């Protein structure tokens, strides 16, 4: 499978297959016939399980995986740092802290969660950008992001420990999960997520040039500073939407771009699409695995990805260092 479009087609085919498995797997038995004859107003256990749980969590996994995959690729391209991702650069931690704070003050609506997530992610992104000499130093950006992520996470855990009773509703969300989400939340955020992805596509030529290096981009007439700022802003927004929907899920934004680079090499547009598709495949597969490994209990997708992502990260660093070469 040397041609990029064949590999992209394979990833696209994986999505409906995994989605079908996601609709079938769970404590409540759902048959093939139930899936094929689904009715939103059905009264059977299978129909209720599909409408209230399986369909929303499948849709959320597909959407969140794709935006985190795209965000991770943008962060890695702009910073030229193979370790850059929404969780490493404190974007997820900033969004999580903001959501915990608004919940502490009694706000728990979709609008408040989304607004808080966007503001927290944006503030974290700006701080990291400023601390790293206006985004010009890769090492400083990574160190600033990791330090700020640790600081925000400690604040979040301290608030939860102090006000555990008042924050019960966000404890499960903070582990990173696609379960228990409603299609209402998806419908609210979907137009904004689609709009952000379209903006990324419109910026794709500039990102492709930027991936060749700052000097090459400048020689071709690009204003590198502005392109980087716009690109990072879009990545922050995409990450914030992901956190608002599913909580601070780590490793998707780190792994998806690397797997896309391994599959597609320097074919930029294939890497762009591949990062989004691989992100969806990773998150959906991890959610399915979390329902199986301790059946009938469930392991949240954030925990599953932490185990898989951690092991894969060690593998990349120790065995396949060539994957990180730009």
C-alpha positions in Angstrom: 0.0 0.0 0.0 2.4 2.6 -1.2 -0.1 5.1 -2.6 -1.4 7.5 0.0 -5.0 7.4 -1.2 -5.1 3.6 -0.6 -4.0 4.0 3.0 -6.5 6.9 3.5 -9.2 4.6 2.0 -8.3 1.9 4.5 -8.6 4.3 7.4 -11.9 5.5 6.1 -13.2 1.9 5.9 -12.0 1.3 9.5 -14.4 4.1 10.8 -17.8 2.5 10.0 -16.5 -0.9 11.1 -15.3 0.4 14.5 -18.5 2.4 14.8 -20.6 -0.7 14.2 -18.6 -2.6 16.9 -19.1 0.4 19.2 -22.8 0.2 18.8 -22.8 -3.5 19.6 -20.4 -3.7 22.5 -21.7 -3.1 26.1 -23.5 -4.5 29.1 -26.9 -4.3 27.4 -27.1 -6.7 24.5 -27.6 -5.0 21.1 -28.0 -7.3 18.1 -27.3 -6.6 14.4 -31.0 -6.3 13.8 -31.3 -3.7 16.6 -28.6 -1.6 14.9 -30.1 -1.9 11.4 -33.7 -1.2 12.6 -32.8 1.6 15.1 -35.7 3.9 16.2 -34.9 6.9 18.3 -38.3 6.6 20.1 -38.0 2.8 20.6 -38.9 1.5 24.1 -36.8 -1.7 24.2 -33.6 -1.8 26.3 -31.5 -2.1 23.1 -33.1 1.0 21.5 -32.7 3.0 24.7 -29.1 2.0 25.0 -28.4 3.0 21.4 -30.2 6.3 21.7 -28.9 7.4 25.1 -25.4 5.9 25.2 -23.9 4.0 22.3 -24.7 6.5 19.4 -23.7 9.6 21.3 -20.4 8.2 22.6 -19.5 6.8 19.1 -20.1 10.2 17.5 -18.2 12.0 20.3 -15.2 9.6 19.9 -15.1 10.2 16.1 -15.3 14.0 16.5 -12.9 14.4 19.4 -10.3 12.0 17.9 -10.3 13.9 14.6 -9.9 17.4 16.2 -7.2 16.2 18.6 -5.3 14.5 15.8 -5.4 17.7 13.7 -4.4 19.9 16.7 -1.5 17.6 17.4 -0.2 17.8 13.9 -0.5 21.6 13.8 1.4 21.9 17.1 4.2 19.6 15.9 4.5 21.4 12.5 4.5 24.9 14.0 6.9 24.2 16.8 9.0 21.6 14.8 8.8 19.6 18.0 7.9 15.9 17.8 6.7 15.9 21.4 4.3 18.8 20.9 0.6 18.0 21.6 -2.4 19.6 23.4 -1.5 17.8 26.6 2.2 18.5 26.5 1.7 22.2 25.8 -0.7 22.6 28.7 -3.8 23.4 26.5 -5.8 20.5 27.9 -4.7 21.3 31.5 -5.8 25.0 31.0 -9.2 24.0 29.7 -9.7 21.5 32.5 -8.8 24.0 35.2 -11.2 26.6 33.7 -14.1 24.1 33.6 -13.5 23.0 37.2 -13.5 26.7 38.3 -16.8 27.5 36.5 -18.3 24.3 38.0 -17.2 25.4 41.4 -19.1 28.6 41.0 -22.2 26.8 40.1 -22.1 27.0 36.3 -22.8 23.6 34.6 -24.5 24.5 31.3 -23.1 23.5 27.9 -22.4 27.1 27.1 -20.4 27.7 30.3 -18.4 24.5 29.8 -17.6 25.4 26.2 -16.7 29.0 27.0 -14.5 28.0 30.0 -12.8 25.4 27.9 -12.0 27.9 25.1 -10.8 30.6 27.5 -8.7 28.2 29.6 -7.1 26.6 26.6 -6.4 30.0 25.0 -4.9 31.5 28.1 -2.6 28.5 28.5 -1.6 28.7 24.9 -0.8 32.4 25.1 1.3 31.9 28.3 3.3 29.1 26.8 3.8 31.1 23.6 5.0 34.1 25.6 7.3 32.1 27.9 9.0 30.5 24.9 10.2 33.8 23.4 7.1 34.4 21.2 7.1 30.8 20.1 10.5 31.0 18.6 12.3 28.5 20.9 11.2 24.9 20.6 13.0 23.7 23.8 11.6 26.6 25.9 8.1 26.0 24.5 8.2 22.3 25.5 9.6 23.1 29.0 7.1 25.9 29.5 4.2 23.7 28.4 5.1 20.8 30.6 5.7 23.1 33.6 2.4 25.0 33.1 0.5 21.7 32.6 1.9 20.4 35.9 1.0 23.7 37.6 -2.6 23.8 36.2 -3.1 20.1 37.0 -2.0 20.6 40.6 -4.4 23.5 40.9 -7.2 21.4 39.5 -6.5 18.5 41.9 -6.2 20.8 44.9 -9.6 22.4 44.1 -11.2 18.9 43.7 -9.7 17.7 47.0 -11.0 20.8 48.8 -14.4 20.9 47.2 -14.9 17.2 46.3 -18.6 17.1 47.1 -19.4 20.1 44.9 -17.4 18.8 42.0 -18.6 15.2 41.8 -20.1 15.8 38.4 -16.7 16.7 36.8 -14.6 14.0 38.5 -15.6 11.3 35.9 -15.2 13.9 33.1 -11.7 14.8 34.2 -10.5 11.2 33.6 -11.3 11.6 29.9 -14.4 9.9 28.7 -16.8 9.8 25.8 -19.5 8.1 27.8 -22.5 10.0 29.2 -22.3 12.8 26.5 -25.5 13.9 24.8 -26.1 14.6 21.2 -27.3 18.0 22.3 -23.8 18.9 23.3 -22.5 17.6 20.0 -25.1 19.5 18.0 -24.1 22.7 19.8 -20.4 22.4 19.2 -20.4 20.7 15.8 -20.8 23.8 13.6 -17.9 25.5 15.4 -15.8 22.4 15.1 -16.5 22.1 11.4 -15.8 25.8 10.9 -12.4 25.4 12.6 -11.5 22.4 10.5 -12.4 24.3 7.3 -10.1 27.1 8.4 -7.3 24.6 8.9 -7.9 23.3 5.4 -7.8 26.8 4.0 -4.5 27.3 5.8 -3.1 23.9 4.6 -0.9 25.4 1.8 0.8 27.7 4.3 1.2 24.9 6.8 2.8 22.7 4.1 5.3 25.4 3.3 5.9 26.0 7.0 6.7 22.3 7.4 9.7 22.8 5.1 11.2 25.2 7.6 10.9 28.9 8.5 13.6 30.0 6.1 12.0 28.3 3.2 8.6 29.8 4.1 10.1 33.3 4.4 11.8 32.9 1.0 8.4 32.1 -0.5 7.0 35.3 0.9 5.1 34.0 3.9 4.8 36.0 7.1 5.9 33.2 9.3 5.0 34.9 12.6 1.4 35.5 11.6 1.0 32.0 10.1 2.3 30.4 13.2 0.0 32.5 15.4 -3.1 31.7 13.4 -2.2 28.0 13.2 -1.6 27.7 16.9 -4.8 29.6 17.7 -6.7 27.1 15.5 -5.0 24.1 17.2 -5.9 25.6 20.6 -9.5 26.0 19.6 -9.7 22.5 18.3 -8.2 21.1 21.5 -10.6 23.2 23.6 -13.6 21.7 21.8 -12.2 18.2 22.4 -11.8 18.9 26.1 -15.3 20.4 26.3 -16.8 17.2 24.8 -14.7 14.5 26.3 -12.4 15.9 29.0 -8.6 16.1 28.9 -7.7 13.0 26.8 -4.0 12.6 26.3 -1.8 11.0 23.7 -4.2 11.2 20.7 -2.7 14.5 19.7 0.8 13.0 20.1 0.3 9.6 18.5 -1.9 10.4 15.5 0.5 12.8 13.7 3.4 10.3 14.2 1.4 7.4 12.8 0.3 9.6 9.9 3.9 10.5 9.2 4.9 6.8 9.4 2.1 5.9 6.9 2.3 8.9 4.5 5.8 10.3 4.8 6.2 13.7 3.3 2.8 13.7 1.5 1.4 16.7 3.5 -2.3 16.6 2.6 -2.4 12.9 3.3 -0.7 13.5 6.6 -3.3 16.2 7.4 -6.3 13.9 6.6 -4.5 10.9 8.0 -4.0 12.6 11.4 -7.7 13.3 11.7 -8.7 9.8 10.6 -6.1 8.1 12.8 -7.2 10.2 15.8 -10.8 9.0 15.3 -9.7 5.4 14.9 -7.5 5.5 18.0 -10.1 7.1 20.3 -12.9 4.8 19.1 -10.8 1.7 19.3 -9.6 2.7 22.8 -13.3 3.3 23.9 -14.3 -0.2 22.6 -11.3 -1.8 24.4 -12.2 0.0 27.6 -15.6 -1.7 27.5 -14.2 -5.2 26.9 -11.1 -5.6 29.1 -12.9 -5.6 32.5 -16.4 -6.5 31.2 -19.1 -5.8 32.6 -17.2 -2.9 34.1 -15.8 -0.1 31.9 -12.4 1.6 31.9 -12.5 5.2 30.7 -11.0 5.9 27.3 -8.5 8.3 29.0 -7.0 5.6 31.1 -6.8 3.1 28.1 -5.1 5.7 26.0 -2.7 6.6 28.8 -1.6 2.9 29.0 -1.4 2.4 25.2 0.1 5.9 24.5 2.7 5.6 27.2 3.9 2.2 25.9 3.9 3.4 22.3 5.8 6.6 23.3 8.5 4.5 25.0 8.7 2.3 21.9 9.1 5.3 19.6 11.8 6.9 21.7 13.8 3.7 22.4 13.4 1.6 19.3 12.2 3.8 16.4 13.8 7.1 16.9 13.9 7.6 13.1 10.1 8.3 13.2 10.9 11.6 15.0 13.2 12.9 12.4 11.8 15.7 10.4 
